[in-house]
Amino acid sequence: MSETKIFSASGPRLYGLPSGVDFPAALIEGLRARLEGQPPEAIAQVELYVNTDRMRRRLRSLFDAGPASLLPKIRLVTDLADPLTRAQLPAPVPPLRRRLELTGLVSALLESAPELAPRAALFDLSDSLATLMEEMHGENVPPDAVAGLDVTDQSGHWDRALRFFNIVQQYFQDDSAPDAQAFTRRALALRLAQWELDPPQHPILIAGSTGSRGTTHAFMRAVSRLPQGAVILPGFDTDMPQNVWDMLNDPLTGEDHPQYRFAKLMRELDLNPSAVRDWAETQAPAPERNRVVSLALRPAPVTHQWLSEGPKLPDLPTAMEDVTLLEAPSLREEALAIALRLRQAAIDGTEAALITPDRMLTRQVTSALNHWGIVPDDSAGIPAQLTPPGRFLRLVADLFTRPLAADLMLSLLKHPLCHKGKDRGQHLLNTRDLELSIRRDGMPYPTPETLAEWGTKAERPAWAEWIAQLCTQHHPAPRPLSEWVETHLTLAEALVAGPDGTPAPLWDEVAGRRLRQITETLRAEAENGTAMSARDYADLFQALLSREEVRNPDTPHPRIRIWGTLEARVAGPELLILAGLNEGSWPESPAADPWLNRRMRAEAGLLLPERRIGLSAHDFQQAVAAPQVWLTRAMKSDDAETVPSRWINRLVNLMNGLPDRHGEEALTQMRDRAKPWLALARASEAPIHAEPAVRPSPAPPVDARPTQLSVTAIKRLVRDPYAIYANKVLNLKPLDPLMQAPDALMRGILTHKVIEDFIRETVSDPAQLTPERLREIAATELARIPFPTVRTLWQARVDRFSGWFVASEAERRQRAAPQEANFEITGQAELPMLGFTLTGTADRIDMDERGGAHVYDYKTGGAPTESQQKTFDKQLLLEAAMLLQGAFPNLKPRHIAAATYIQLKPGDPKEIPAPLDDCPPDQTWAEFTALIAAYMQADKGYTARRALMKDTDHADYDHLSRFGEWDVTAEAKLDPLT
């Protein structure tokens, strides 16, 4: 069979296709036109190299659509090794193995020289070092070129960087196992050497690549010179004049231009733009718009050409008639407007795609589309770490890093994959009961003993024994990576299976299968890792998952797509929505480079940060040339003003400066086309009008009202009656926190216990009445608190008031002798006529020789003032009145000698007496009886926030009373309930 020939002229050959065309379709059109008249088998001799798998799949689908023909050989530009070449080269090292090896080297360096970097930076350093090595291989930059840079280092940064470079020198030796980039570079070298001796005579085409990588760029140069080789450039700008092309010769000033890589390729091939011929007769859908965009994107040094060339542009309203400019007030409104437009496209049967690098925005759009049952075809998918098995495996890895805490335990037990086997309903019921017990009784750090105790009490010992395995997983000592992986996966599978070991679907579904691949790869390469701590292993696992994506397993909508910026050239939908057009989002801000600055990269021959901006600019120039285009951005992000993308800025500034071409009118029309969609977005979320709630004062039936309260609740009945209604009538109680923080309540309980133990001991042994003994008892009691910092702070509080307390205690004992039976004594008093009982617990009641009672109450914070006690806070006064009512057993005082708050506030410890003279017990009891009698009337409501001390005070039931829809100046509305 004779060799197929499609070119007659000698090379080098460059062809181009304009922005906006359906690149794969135009590529096939041009190929078939050049093969016209040749035998059917001629196309099978064509080798076609493309830049992405998606491009390859699209070409295959277009060929399959007909007419019937053989297929060319379609390969990726990163696959340059044929079977013969592969036989001559060592197999490439898997990327994970190389990163694990680097992690071990960097870890050893940090251990020997910890001043170089913090341990927490281990994986970031290893990963960035691996990325730099791959780039050096891809750009053919030897280590000597980096080490030999002329650096005037005053800070020592370069010396530190060189120490990291030195540990990876071995990977640049000729006999070292290559990574993927080095393998591709070596494969290219072998292929080029072979072509020098025997150049191929069949057609070899490279299509769709810009040559942004050094290896691909070198391959494109070589192919363009082959007897039947050619390069087809995507989005080639035929509107840019020669003098502008000539200026794109310095990467430091031109790298961020969309056509820079084409200019570099032409310069190296000694070609000018006129030598780049059209590959197909396909015309751009909006050539006039392409002229406008081309002028807007001129390099900064030549934007003065706007003045000379701008007036020659076509009429701008006509050129931009199919472009919509949407500037949303917020990110959410931008996402909603986009979703509404995509929904309309789905209804109309229009091919539409959203293109943006902002993954948060795409998730918001996907969520909005879900309301209408539209699942877009998202090319990126979901990060593996956010899938259900990814989250579960990360939680299991966290078990190794720290002692088990209640929040982590319950997060695991509640995960949909935990105990996925039989009896999952009972598992969830057990988990709920355990959580309520932890919230009620406290168990911040569960242990096998505390869980066994709960299991016995709850009559679920087997389940409690099964979850107790979570308590023993903390392993602070370093272990080999292979051991971590085995322990991790074994434990995860056991937790999914449940107590009876029933096989359960951890690795089922699309996400599970993808996670299985990732974990099996890690298991296979674990022997190449180093010993690491639990924290290092958890960080490594998190980093591995964060780099992988899981495609949406649902069947996507056939016409609605979400793409990254690179995919704009793959297909030609009727509508493209270019979203997130703000600086820092599109283009993305260059990532920080811990090794080389911009100038050093240029001198070494490495890629500049502007390369990514230039690639984004080229993607933008291609996408904005689609038949219908939306350009969207949010003017605010997280309540901060955003900066429009440089391309939007240039386009707007160019058009505003061309009144003769009706630029301002065109911009107005572009923005007006977006207004209906923004209005729809706002309308879709407009709340249904509802009258604000009034200040509630519910009045339940008398027989439903509480018939028993404690003395501490009376203050709440006076200040916030609604709280009593919610708690005692509706039986609603605030949910205690899962991890009960060491708050003021806990501090008060512990301080009361310390004082009670101290008083009991010193009653039987007065010699122990010393500040030192009080501090010792406090230290013993505080040792039970699992918060070291809090223990120290609370011990310091006791130390500060211990001297005063001991001295004042000696004075109190001169007045009346404490009796052990009268500590934390509980009593109750009846109101028979009202059927009501008042209960209370007195911290301490001492009796003097004359039968007088001395009532004491300890306060670790500020005690109520005299005026507050008279009106609102009547706890101590009520306890005194209860004493005279015979409420406390075995205590029948003749009179109340004193009622005193003992304020144990560091810096201001003191005694604050209750105003018994102004509020004698009989009067207090009468007032209390009148208060309860009032609330036993059917027309008396429990008013919300009746008399709180401050308007800013928080009440437990504010959300139930809908406080905020009303304020404290509002009149309460009596609401009789039946």
Order of alpha helices (4+ residues) and beta strands (2+ residues): beta-alpha-beta-alpha-beta-alpha-alpha-alpha-alpha-alpha-alpha-beta-alpha-beta-alpha-alpha-alpha-beta-alpha-alpha-alpha-beta-alpha-beta-alpha-beta-beta-alpha-alpha-alpha-alpha-alpha-alpha-alpha-alpha-beta-beta-beta-alpha-alpha-beta-beta-beta-alpha-alpha-alpha-beta-beta-alpha-alpha-alpha-alpha-alpha-beta-beta-beta-alpha-alpha-beta-beta-alpha-alpha-beta
